[in-house]
Amino acid sequence: MTAGQFERERRYQSAMSVLRAMSAKGLLTDNELAQADAGLRDKYSPAIGSLYPQNPLTSQPSRVMYVREKEV
């Protein structure tokens, strides 16, 4: 990865971190988050962040260790 690619990735990931936090607090809808993500991917052309944008494997609700079984 070149320095330029790293910088674009860093900027994209930083912006998405803020947007995900806003979404988690209910300040953005899922649709608004998806639109913002698409715009940021167009703007920054991230190498890693654009691989699986709809599959947030690093967000806490998607991680296995945060999944809770329903109590019976």
Residue pairs with C-beta under 8 A, 6 or more apart in sequence:
1 9
1 47
5 47
8 44
8 45
8 46
8 47
9 44
9 46
9 47
9 48
9 49
11 44
12 40
12 41
12 43
12 44
12 46
12 49
13 46
13 49
15 40
15 44
16 37
16 40
16 49
19 28
19 33
19 36
19 37
19 40
20 33
20 56
20 59
22 28
23 29
23 30
23 32
23 33
28 36
34 54
37 53
38 53
40 46
41 49
41 50
41 53
55 62
56 62
57 63
60 66
